[in-house]
Amino acid sequence: MHETADIAAPSGITPPTPTGSGAVDQACAIWHALAELGVRDAVLAPGSRSAPLVYGLARPDLEARIRAHVRIDERAAAFTALGLSRHDPAHPAVVVTTSGTATAHLHAAVMEAHHSRIPLLVVTADRPAELREVGANQTTRQAGMYRSLVRFEADLPAPTARRATDVELRTAVSTVARALAAATSEHPGPVHLNLSFRDPLVPHVEPPAADAAGASAAAGAPAADEDEHATGESRDAIVLTRRARPVPPQPQPVPISSRTVVVAGDGAGPAARELAEQHVLPLLAEPSSGAHAGTSLVPGYPALLAQVMADRGHPLRPDRAIVMGRPTLSRSVIGALLGADDVDVIVVDPHLDWADAARRARLVVPAAIGEDPALAADATDETDTTDATDATDATDATDATDAAGASAGTGATERDLTAVTDTAELAARRAHLAAWSRAAAQISSGLPRSWQQTAALAVWDASGARDTLVLGSSSLVRDLEQHAGPTSARVIANRGLAGIDGTTALAGGIALAQQDPRRGAADPGRVRLLVGDLTALHDLTGLIIGPEETRPDLDVVIVDDGGGRIFSGLEHSAAPPELLRRFFTTPHGTDLAAAAAALGAEARELTTDSLGTALSQPGPGLRVFVVVQEEHSTLSSTL
């Protein structure tokens, strides 16, 4: 289903004034169409074949509508665009590259956009048909190169050399509209436009005086007299197609039992929290779920869940799991819980590629509303099925959690529970939820706390309601899953494929979107990135931002523990130490603060004791904090 299209929006765009280059004419029409359809940002990497797109964008009438960002590295450009789109999927960003190997560097971002369902417009410039498959320089098979990942793709032929025809302009605008509609559809994701351009690639003040028909024939394009603009008549407006916006799917009933848990994976959103709170169910939420708050949240659940699922007779063992979002972090969730033969699994996902790695989901619904017999029970029912002391303790625990949620700005949905406050079933569920929370807290408090975990929690705790926290794919996000409490910050992670590619550039794109003055936020908050040292090294080019570019207000916190600690927590920890160190931990010996400073960032090294103070001090621009152990700090000798 779709919302009604905005009938007040312009229904067409004015054909561009001829520039003397058909390629630039077409580029102008494309950018105007994108601006009308809501695109606000474009990230471009330098190149010659893509030059028409630069000339088309760098026009006064577009400057205030589409912000241009330039990145030297195409991978950084793609992930910057992905970050812009992640922050505001309703206004997806465009990434532009030239032809050849440049297009290959976009692949990781396209993969992440596909698996994370993030709209992204990929525009690659290409040689015209006559230069393909003949050994022409910087020419490869670009059409279809992302075919298995994109929602829509088009390989547009090169427009007429000196002046794009009306048909060519209409085709380009129509294709752009289809691409954007696909990117923001019910199944959002990346789209690919491969645009062929032939010389001239630059605009001319005046079109050449040569015979138009001869020039067109020489270029292998339609003769000029086949197009009405050759007669000198005014050109009609180009119709711009708008697809109505998708509307949320209708909720479907899902059965609720007293032993149901709600699993909120990456991107689950507030619906997971609302469902858990309404039915007083334990909420097992990943840090980037968008549901890591509220009265039902069970912080520190992974270690407890591992114990619960190892014992079929455990009093907290669930009999049903309602899965929202995409769980990717905890093996106790993905394997033990969702793969258990005595747990009924229900997935809530409007897309066809729903998450069910254990292949045990009995029911999939696009959106959920709880079918809970307890909520329909008479509120005056005095049947007592719980120990009175347990019920009182559970109520006290819930009240305390409500207060904590309110102080954190989580806005607990207390209103949903008042109708069944006096029922025995509600008391039993509160007791059950309180037991989950107490057991998880007890286990977490007994676990050793590393300095890396202390650093991660400092960043987590420093992020407030207006802030955005971006998490890299490392052991740190798992540390937070085990130890972090509720947060009112927006938390984002690349969990589509959980790669370390482009993480710094992604955070930079998110920061650029958040600080965009067009959004009207008086205090947009701060964007922080928490990564390990290998993730930071893998995307050093994400720190390269030219002196003429808008710099993101971004704090990059790098926890430098000399390699990939995550492998020590996996089965590879049993490998011989020298093998583990060389092939998995991969120590690097790089001075990360010096490297970041050399690339133009404000960078310094510090320890966990000073991290909180550094994060609390305001400062614009790109700041890099490299956190090291005290005994490894280069600062220790000077203190």
DABEL-V571297 format. One record per residue. N is the residue number from 1. RES is the residue in one small letter. SS is DSSP state (alpha for helix, beta for strand, coil for the rest). PSI is psi as a letter, one per 30 degrees, with the letter a starting at -180 (none if undefined). Layout:
# DABEL-V571297
n = [N	N]
res = [RES	RES]
ss = [SS	SS]
psi = [PSI	PSI]
This chain:
# DABEL-V571297
n = [1	2	3	4	5	6	7	8	9	10	11	12	13	14	15	16	17	18	19	20	21	22	23	24	25	26	27	28	29	30	31	32	33	34	35	36	37	38	39	40	41	42	43	44	45	46	47	48	49	50	51	52	53	54	55	56	57	58	59	60	61	62	63	64	65	66	67	68	69	70	71	72	73	74	75	76	77	78	79	80	81	82	83	84	85	86	87	88	89	90	91	92	93	94	95	96	97	98	99	100	101	102	103	104	105	106	107	108	109	110	111	112	113	114	115	116	117	118	119	120	121	122	123	124	125	126	127	128	129	130	131	132	133	134	135	136	137	138	139	140	141	142	143	144	145	146	147	148	149	150	151	152	153	154	155	156	157	158	159	160	161	162	163	164	165	166	167	168	169	170	171	172	173	174	175	176	177	178	179	180	181	182	183	184	185	186	187	188	189	190	191	192	193	194	195	196	197	198	199	200	201	202	203	204	205	206	207	208	209	210	211	212	213	214	215	216	217	218	219	220	221	222	223	224	225	226	227	228	229	230	231	232	233	234	235	236	237	238	239	240	241	242	243	244	245	246	247	248	249	250	251	252	253	254	255	256	257	258	259	260	261	262	263	264	265	266	267	268	269	270	271	272	273	274	275	276	277	278	279	280	281	282	283	284	285	286	287	288	289	290	291	292	293	294	295	296	297	298	299	300	301	302	303	304	305	306	307	308	309	310	311	312	313	314	315	316	317	318	319	320	321	322	323	324	325	326	327	328	329	330	331	332	333	334	335	336	337	338	339	340	341	342	343	344	345	346	347	348	349	350	351	352	353	354	355	356	357	358	359	360	361	362	363	364	365	366	367	368	369	370	371	372	373	374	375	376	377	378	379	380	381	382	383	384	385	386	387	388	389	390	391	392	393	394	395	396	397	398	399	400	401	402	403	404	405	406	407	408	409	410	411	412	413	414	415	416	417	418	419	420	421	422	423	424	425	426	427	428	429	430	431	432	433	434	435	436	437	438	439	440	441	442	443	444	445	446	447	448	449	450	451	452	453	454	455	456	457	458	459	460	461	462	463	464	465	466	467	468	469	470	471	472	473	474	475	476	477	478	479	480	481	482	483	484	485	486	487	488	489	490	491	492	493	494	495	496	497	498	499	500	501	502	503	504	505	506	507	508	509	510	511	512	513	514	515	516	517	518	519	520	521	522	523	524	525	526	527	528	529	530	531	532	533	534	535	536	537	538	539	540	541	542	543	544	545	546	547	548	549	550	551	552	553	554	555	556	557	558	559	560	561	562	563	564	565	566	567	568	569	570	571	572	573	574	575	576	577	578	579	580	581	582	583	584	585	586	587	588	589	590	591	592	593	594	595	596	597	598	599	600	601	602	603	604	605	606	607	608	609	610	611	612	613	614	615	616	617	618	619	620	621	622	623	624	625	626	627	628	629	630	631	632	633	634	635	636	637	638	639]
res = [m	h	e	t	a	d	i	a	a	p	s	g	i	t	p	p	t	p	t	g	s	g	a	v	d	q	a	c	a	i	w	h	a	l	a	e	l	g	v	r	d	a	v	l	a	p	g	s	r	s	a	p	l	v	y	g	l	a	r	p	d	l	e	a	r	i	r	a	h	v	r	i	d	e	r	a	a	a	f	t	a	l	g	l	s	r	h	d	p	a	h	p	a	v	v	v	t	t	s	g	t	a	t	a	h	l	h	a	a	v	m	e	a	h	h	s	r	i	p	l	l	v	v	t	a	d	r	p	a	e	l	r	e	v	g	a	n	q	t	t	r	q	a	g	m	y	r	s	l	v	r	f	e	a	d	l	p	a	p	t	a	r	r	a	t	d	v	e	l	r	t	a	v	s	t	v	a	r	a	l	a	a	a	t	s	e	h	p	g	p	v	h	l	n	l	s	f	r	d	p	l	v	p	h	v	e	p	p	a	a	d	a	a	g	a	s	a	a	a	g	a	p	a	a	d	e	d	e	h	a	t	g	e	s	r	d	a	i	v	l	t	r	r	a	r	p	v	p	p	q	p	q	p	v	p	i	s	s	r	t	v	v	v	a	g	d	g	a	g	p	a	a	r	e	l	a	e	q	h	v	l	p	l	l	a	e	p	s	s	g	a	h	a	g	t	s	l	v	p	g	y	p	a	l	l	a	q	v	m	a	d	r	g	h	p	l	r	p	d	r	a	i	v	m	g	r	p	t	l	s	r	s	v	i	g	a	l	l	g	a	d	d	v	d	v	i	v	v	d	p	h	l	d	w	a	d	a	a	r	r	a	r	l	v	v	p	a	a	i	g	e	d	p	a	l	a	a	d	a	t	d	e	t	d	t	t	d	a	t	d	a	t	d	a	t	d	a	t	d	a	t	d	a	a	g	a	s	a	g	t	g	a	t	e	r	d	l	t	a	v	t	d	t	a	e	l	a	a	r	r	a	h	l	a	a	w	s	r	a	a	a	q	i	s	s	g	l	p	r	s	w	q	q	t	a	a	l	a	v	w	d	a	s	g	a	r	d	t	l	v	l	g	s	s	s	l	v	r	d	l	e	q	h	a	g	p	t	s	a	r	v	i	a	n	r	g	l	a	g	i	d	g	t	t	a	l	a	g	g	i	a	l	a	q	q	d	p	r	r	g	a	a	d	p	g	r	v	r	l	l	v	g	d	l	t	a	l	h	d	l	t	g	l	i	i	g	p	e	e	t	r	p	d	l	d	v	v	i	v	d	d	g	g	g	r	i	f	s	g	l	e	h	s	a	a	p	p	e	l	l	r	r	f	f	t	t	p	h	g	t	d	l	a	a	a	a	a	a	l	g	a	e	a	r	e	l	t	t	d	s	l	g	t	a	l	s	q	p	g	p	g	l	r	v	f	v	v	v	q	e	e	h	s	t	l	s	s	t	l]
ss = [coil	beta	coil	coil	coil	coil	coil	coil	coil	coil	coil	beta	beta	coil	coil	coil	coil	coil	coil	coil	coil	alpha	alpha	alpha	alpha	alpha	alpha	alpha	alpha	alpha	alpha	alpha	alpha	alpha	alpha	alpha	coil	coil	coil	coil	beta	beta	beta	beta	coil	coil	coil	coil	coil	coil	alpha	alpha	alpha	alpha	alpha	alpha	alpha	coil	coil	alpha	alpha	alpha	alpha	coil	coil	coil	beta	beta	beta	beta	coil	coil	coil	alpha	alpha	alpha	alpha	alpha	alpha	alpha	alpha	alpha	alpha	alpha	alpha	alpha	alpha	coil	alpha	alpha	alpha	coil	coil	beta	beta	beta	beta	coil	coil	alpha	alpha	alpha	alpha	alpha	alpha	alpha	alpha	alpha	alpha	alpha	alpha	alpha	alpha	alpha	alpha	alpha	coil	coil	coil	beta	beta	beta	beta	beta	beta	beta	coil	coil	alpha	alpha	alpha	coil	coil	coil	coil	coil	coil	coil	coil	coil	coil	coil	coil	coil	coil	coil	coil	coil	coil	coil	coil	beta	beta	beta	beta	beta	coil	coil	coil	coil	coil	coil	coil	coil	coil	alpha	alpha	alpha	alpha	alpha	alpha	alpha	alpha	alpha	alpha	alpha	alpha	alpha	alpha	alpha	alpha	alpha	alpha	coil	coil	coil	coil	coil	coil	beta	beta	beta	beta	beta	beta	beta	coil	coil	coil	coil	coil	coil	coil	coil	coil	coil	coil	coil	coil	coil	coil	alpha	alpha	alpha	alpha	alpha	alpha	alpha	coil	coil	coil	coil	coil	alpha	alpha	alpha	coil	alpha	alpha	alpha	alpha	coil	coil	coil	coil	coil	coil	beta	beta	coil	coil	coil	coil	coil	coil	beta	coil	coil	coil	coil	coil	beta	beta	beta	beta	coil	coil	coil	coil	beta	beta	beta	beta	beta	coil	beta	coil	coil	coil	alpha	alpha	alpha	alpha	alpha	alpha	alpha	alpha	alpha	alpha	coil	coil	beta	beta	beta	beta	coil	coil	coil	coil	coil	coil	coil	coil	coil	coil	coil	beta	coil	coil	coil	alpha	alpha	alpha	alpha	alpha	alpha	alpha	alpha	alpha	coil	coil	coil	coil	coil	coil	coil	coil	coil	coil	beta	beta	beta	beta	beta	coil	beta	coil	coil	coil	coil	alpha	alpha	alpha	alpha	alpha	alpha	alpha	coil	coil	coil	coil	coil	coil	beta	beta	beta	beta	beta	coil	coil	coil	coil	coil	coil	coil	coil	coil	coil	coil	coil	beta	beta	beta	beta	beta	coil	coil	beta	beta	beta	beta	coil	alpha	alpha	alpha	alpha	coil	coil	coil	coil	coil	coil	coil	coil	coil	coil	coil	alpha	alpha	alpha	alpha	alpha	alpha	alpha	alpha	alpha	alpha	alpha	alpha	alpha	alpha	alpha	alpha	alpha	alpha	alpha	alpha	coil	coil	coil	coil	coil	coil	alpha	alpha	alpha	alpha	alpha	alpha	alpha	coil	coil	coil	alpha	alpha	alpha	alpha	alpha	alpha	alpha	alpha	alpha	alpha	alpha	alpha	alpha	alpha	alpha	alpha	alpha	alpha	alpha	alpha	alpha	alpha	alpha	coil	coil	coil	coil	alpha	alpha	alpha	alpha	alpha	alpha	alpha	alpha	alpha	alpha	alpha	alpha	coil	coil	coil	coil	coil	beta	beta	beta	beta	coil	coil	coil	alpha	alpha	alpha	alpha	alpha	alpha	alpha	alpha	alpha	coil	coil	coil	coil	coil	coil	beta	beta	beta	beta	coil	coil	coil	coil	coil	coil	coil	coil	coil	alpha	alpha	alpha	alpha	alpha	alpha	alpha	alpha	alpha	alpha	alpha	alpha	coil	coil	alpha	alpha	alpha	coil	coil	coil	coil	coil	coil	coil	beta	beta	beta	beta	beta	beta	alpha	alpha	alpha	alpha	alpha	alpha	coil	alpha	alpha	alpha	alpha	coil	coil	coil	coil	coil	coil	coil	coil	coil	coil	beta	beta	beta	beta	beta	beta	coil	coil	coil	coil	coil	alpha	alpha	alpha	alpha	alpha	coil	alpha	alpha	alpha	alpha	coil	coil	alpha	alpha	alpha	alpha	alpha	alpha	alpha	alpha	alpha	coil	coil	coil	coil	coil	coil	alpha	alpha	alpha	alpha	alpha	alpha	alpha	coil	coil	coil	beta	beta	beta	beta	beta	coil	alpha	alpha	alpha	alpha	alpha	alpha	alpha	alpha	alpha	coil	coil	coil	coil	coil	beta	beta	beta	beta	beta	beta	coil	coil	alpha	alpha	alpha	coil	coil	coil	alpha	alpha	alpha	coil]
psi = [l	l	l	k	l	j	f	f	l	k	g	l	l	k	k	k	k	k	f	f	j	e	e	e	e	e	e	e	e	e	e	e	e	e	e	f	g	g	k	f	k	k	k	k	k	k	l	e	f	g	e	e	e	e	e	e	e	h	k	e	f	f	e	f	e	j	k	k	k	k	k	e	k	e	e	e	e	e	f	e	e	e	e	e	e	e	e	i	f	f	i	l	l	k	k	k	l	a	l	b	f	e	f	e	f	f	e	e	e	e	e	e	e	e	f	f	h	k	k	k	j	j	j	k	k	l	l	l	e	f	g	k	g	g	g	k	k	h	k	a	i	e	k	g	f	g	e	f	f	l	f	k	k	k	j	k	l	k	l	k	e	f	j	k	l	e	e	e	e	e	e	e	e	e	e	e	e	e	e	e	e	e	e	g	a	f	i	l	a	l	l	k	j	j	j	k	k	l	k	k	f	l	l	k	e	k	k	k	g	l	k	e	e	e	e	e	e	f	f	g	l	k	k	e	f	f	k	f	f	f	f	f	l	k	k	l	k	k	k	j	k	k	k	k	k	k	l	k	l	k	k	k	k	k	k	k	l	f	g	k	l	k	j	j	a	k	g	e	l	f	e	e	e	e	e	e	e	e	g	h	k	k	j	j	k	l	e	g	f	g	g	i	l	l	f	f	k	j	k	h	f	e	e	e	e	e	e	e	f	f	j	f	g	k	f	g	k	l	f	k	k	j	k	k	a	j	k	f	e	k	f	f	e	e	e	e	e	f	g	k	f	g	k	j	k	k	k	j	k	f	l	f	h	l	j	i	e	f	h	g	k	f	k	k	l	e	l	k	k	k	j	j	e	e	f	f	l	k	f	g	k	g	k	j	g	l	k	e	e	e	e	e	e	e	e	e	e	e	e	e	e	e	e	e	e	e	f	g	g	f	i	k	i	f	e	f	f	e	f	g	e	g	l	e	e	e	e	e	e	e	e	e	e	e	e	e	e	e	e	e	e	e	e	e	f	f	k	k	j	l	e	e	e	e	e	e	e	e	e	e	f	f	k	a	e	f	l	k	k	k	k	l	j	a	f	e	e	e	e	e	e	e	f	k	a	l	k	f	l	k	k	k	k	i	g	e	f	h	l	g	k	g	e	e	e	e	e	e	e	e	e	e	e	e	g	j	f	f	f	g	k	e	j	f	a	k	k	k	k	j	l	l	e	e	e	e	e	f	h	e	f	f	f	j	k	l	f	g	l	k	k	k	j	k	j	j	j	j	j	j	g	h	a	i	f	e	f	f	g	a	f	f	f	f	l	k	e	e	e	e	e	e	f	e	e	i	k	f	g	k	j	e	e	e	e	e	e	f	g	g	l	j	k	l	k	l	l	e	e	f	e	e	e	e	f	f	k	k	k	l	a	j	k	k	j	j	k	l	l	e	f	f	k	f	f	e	f	f	none]
